[in-house]
Structure formats: C-alpha cells, structure tokens
Amino acid sequence: MIIHNPPRLICFNKPYGVLSQFTPEGRWQGLADFIRIPEVYVAGRLDADSEGLLLLTNDGKLQARISDPRFKMEKTYWVQVEGIPDESALSALREGVMLKDGMTLPASAQAIDTPPVWLREPPVRIRQAIPTAWISLGIREGRNRQVRRMTAAVGFPTLRLIRAAIGPYSLEGLALGTWRDAIEIM
C-alpha cells in the first residue's frame, strides 16, 4: 500500500551560517539542526552567508512553481549596503543592471529605515568612516549571488542580506531559527 503525505509548505527563518540543505559542510550548519520533518525539500536556495525566509515543501510541483524564474514569483530582500544609495543608484536597480552574465530584469528598489531584524552572529563588519543604509530590493529571477552583485554594480556593496518575502510568504512573526507551516496561498 502506498501512503501519500498531504502537501506541506514550511516557512523557515534561516540564520547566518546555515546551508540550504540538510547536511552540514565544513563550518556551515545544515537544516537538520533546525527542521526534523521527513521528505521536505528546499524551494529556492539562500547562501550560507544570507539570512531570512526559506521555503520547504514535500510537493514537487509547488517546489518548481516557487523556485522556477519562469513563474516570476517576486523575492523581496532587505539589504544593508555600504554607503548611502542615491536616487540614481536606486533607479539603476529598478531599470536592470548589467552583470557579467548579462542584464538583470528590472527590480523594485527603495531606501528603507532599518527593518525589524535580529542581531547577527557574527556581527557585520562595518567601517566607522563609511555610513551604511538599508534598501528593499525585489527581484523575479534567481542568479547566483544576484542581489550582492547588483548592489556592487551600482557602487554599494552588500554587508548583510535578509530575504524578507517570497511572493505572499514572509518572515513576519517568525523568530530566527524557527519554522511554521504555511497556508498555501498560491
């Protein structure tokens, strides 16, 4: 007899230093240190040095819909950058930025006040003589380290990167290192 598990979607607030996989590697922790649910898989990756919302599911079709850029699900990031981006830099992000692997799609970009974030361990290295700022950046593609490369391309290197939302799913009310079942909205 084949038993099918009901579809499940998990929202996880991934800390810095955790890989988007269940097994640890080197100095990086794996998801198994936080999530002990069988048969769920990551829908879209997040680098070990990035933080924030990670979605996991046991439904292959849902996983593809979330992670495949063809479905254009917007991912919103809170990005702490070195320097204070002016309207020209934000406008360039909105129009698309030329990277080594081609032009990015237009993004949503705006300066924001410091978002409601947790202390990062280890803390971000900040140079005393250079101010920092936060921007909200929404993209609909998922190239390797794309947000970091985009902010660097407009002259404002990323210091800290937190994914705040994926489509209708967000970090709101989700403590660092914890997860919750999501109600499928899609």
C-alpha positions as CSV (number, residue, x, y, z in Angstrom):
1,M,0.0,0.0,0.0
2,I,1.3,3.4,-1.0
3,I,0.7,6.2,1.6
4,H,0.9,9.7,0.3
5,N,1.7,12.5,2.7
6,P,-0.5,15.6,2.4
7,P,1.2,18.6,0.7
8,R,3.1,20.7,3.1
9,L,4.8,24.1,2.9
10,I,7.2,25.2,5.6
11,C,8.4,28.8,6.2
12,F,11.8,28.9,7.9
13,N,13.8,31.9,9.1
14,K,17.3,30.8,8.2
15,P,20.1,32.2,10.3
16,Y,23.5,33.2,9.0
17,G,25.9,30.3,8.6
18,V,23.2,27.7,7.7
19,L,23.2,26.0,4.3
20,S,20.1,25.5,2.2
21,Q,20.5,21.7,2.6
22,F,20.0,19.3,5.4
23,T,23.6,18.1,5.8
24,P,26.3,20.4,7.2
25,E,29.5,21.1,5.3
26,G,32.7,22.4,6.9
27,R,32.0,25.3,9.2
28,W,28.3,25.6,8.0
29,Q,25.3,24.1,9.7
30,G,22.6,22.2,7.8
31,L,18.9,22.5,8.0
32,A,18.6,19.2,10.0
33,D,19.8,21.2,13.1
34,F,16.5,23.2,12.9
35,I,14.0,21.1,11.0
36,R,13.2,17.5,11.6
37,I,10.4,16.9,9.1
38,P,10.9,13.9,6.7
39,E,10.5,14.3,3.0
40,V,10.6,18.1,2.7
41,Y,12.9,19.9,0.2
42,V,14.1,23.4,-0.3
43,A,12.2,25.5,-2.8
44,G,14.8,28.1,-3.8
45,R,18.2,28.5,-2.2
46,L,19.8,31.0,0.1
47,D,23.5,31.3,0.5
48,A,25.0,30.4,3.9
49,D,26.0,34.0,4.4
50,S,22.5,35.2,3.7
51,E,19.6,35.1,6.2
52,G,15.9,35.0,6.2
53,L,12.9,33.3,4.5
54,L,13.5,29.8,3.1
55,L,10.5,27.7,1.9
56,L,10.5,24.0,2.1
57,T,7.8,21.6,0.7
58,N,7.1,17.9,0.1
59,D,5.2,18.8,-3.1
60,G,7.4,18.7,-6.3
61,K,5.0,20.8,-8.4
62,L,4.8,23.5,-5.7
63,Q,8.6,23.4,-5.3
64,A,9.0,24.1,-9.1
65,R,6.4,26.9,-9.0
66,I,8.3,28.6,-6.2
67,S,11.8,28.3,-7.4
68,D,11.5,28.4,-11.2
69,P,12.1,32.0,-12.5
70,R,9.6,31.4,-15.3
71,F,6.8,31.8,-12.7
72,K,8.2,35.2,-11.8
73,M,7.5,34.9,-8.1
74,E,9.0,38.1,-6.5
75,K,11.6,37.7,-3.8
76,T,12.0,40.7,-1.5
77,Y,15.3,41.3,0.3
78,W,16.3,43.7,3.0
79,V,19.8,44.7,2.0
80,Q,22.3,46.6,4.3
81,V,24.8,48.3,2.0
82,E,28.0,50.2,2.5
83,G,27.3,53.8,1.7
84,I,24.1,55.7,1.2
85,P,22.5,54.9,-2.2
86,D,21.2,58.0,-4.0
87,E,18.2,58.0,-6.4
88,S,20.5,57.4,-9.3
89,A,21.6,54.0,-7.8
90,L,18.1,53.0,-6.9
91,S,16.9,54.0,-10.4
92,A,19.6,51.8,-11.9
93,L,18.5,48.8,-9.9
94,R,14.8,49.5,-10.9
95,E,15.8,49.5,-14.6
96,G,18.1,46.5,-14.5
97,V,21.9,46.3,-14.0
98,M,24.5,44.9,-16.4
99,L,26.3,42.0,-14.7
100,K,29.0,39.6,-16.2
101,D,26.2,37.2,-17.1
102,G,24.0,39.8,-18.7
103,M,21.4,42.4,-17.9
104,T,19.1,41.7,-14.9
105,L,15.4,42.2,-15.1
106,P,14.0,45.4,-13.7
107,A,13.7,45.2,-9.9
108,S,11.8,47.1,-7.3
109,A,14.2,49.1,-5.1
110,Q,13.7,51.7,-2.4
111,A,15.6,53.1,0.6
112,I,14.0,51.9,3.9
113,D,14.6,52.5,7.6
114,T,16.4,49.8,9.5
115,P,14.0,46.8,9.2
116,P,13.0,44.8,12.3
117,V,16.0,42.5,12.3
118,W,17.8,40.4,14.9
119,L,21.4,40.7,15.9
120,R,23.6,38.7,13.5
121,E,26.2,36.4,14.9
122,P,28.9,37.1,14.0
123,P,28.2,40.8,13.6
124,V,28.6,42.5,10.2
125,R,32.0,44.2,9.9
126,I,31.3,47.9,9.5
127,R,33.9,50.6,8.8
128,Q,33.5,53.5,11.1
129,A,34.2,56.1,8.4
130,I,31.6,54.8,5.9
131,P,27.9,55.0,6.7
132,T,25.5,52.2,5.9
133,A,21.9,52.1,4.7
134,W,19.1,49.6,4.1
135,I,17.2,49.1,0.9
136,S,14.3,46.9,0.0
137,L,15.0,45.1,-3.3
138,G,12.5,42.8,-5.1
139,I,13.7,40.6,-7.9
140,R,12.0,38.0,-10.1
141,E,15.0,35.9,-11.2
142,G,17.5,34.0,-9.2
143,R,21.0,34.2,-10.5
144,N,23.9,33.1,-8.2
145,R,24.5,35.9,-5.6
146,Q,22.5,38.2,-7.8
147,V,21.5,40.8,-5.1
148,R,25.0,41.1,-3.9
149,R,26.3,41.6,-7.5
150,M,23.5,44.1,-8.3
151,T,24.3,46.4,-5.3
152,A,28.0,46.2,-6.0
153,A,27.4,47.1,-9.7
154,V,25.7,50.4,-8.6
155,G,28.6,51.1,-6.2
156,F,27.1,50.0,-2.9
157,P,28.4,46.6,-1.7
158,T,26.1,44.4,0.4
159,L,27.1,44.0,4.0
160,R,24.0,42.0,5.1
161,L,21.3,40.2,3.1
162,I,18.0,39.1,4.5
163,R,15.2,37.6,2.4
164,A,12.0,39.1,3.8
165,A,9.4,37.5,1.5
166,I,8.8,35.1,-1.4
167,G,5.6,36.0,-3.1
168,P,2.9,36.1,-0.5
169,Y,5.0,34.4,2.2
170,S,7.0,36.5,4.6
171,L,9.2,36.5,7.7
172,E,6.5,38.4,9.7
173,G,6.1,36.9,13.2
174,L,8.8,34.2,12.5
175,A,11.7,34.2,15.0
176,L,15.2,33.5,13.8
177,G,15.9,29.7,13.5
178,T,12.2,28.7,13.8
179,W,9.7,27.4,11.2
180,R,6.0,27.3,10.8
181,D,3.6,25.6,8.4
182,A,2.3,28.0,5.8
183,I,-1.2,28.0,4.5
184,E,-0.7,27.6,0.8
185,I,-1.8,30.8,-0.9
186,M,-0.7,30.0,-4.4
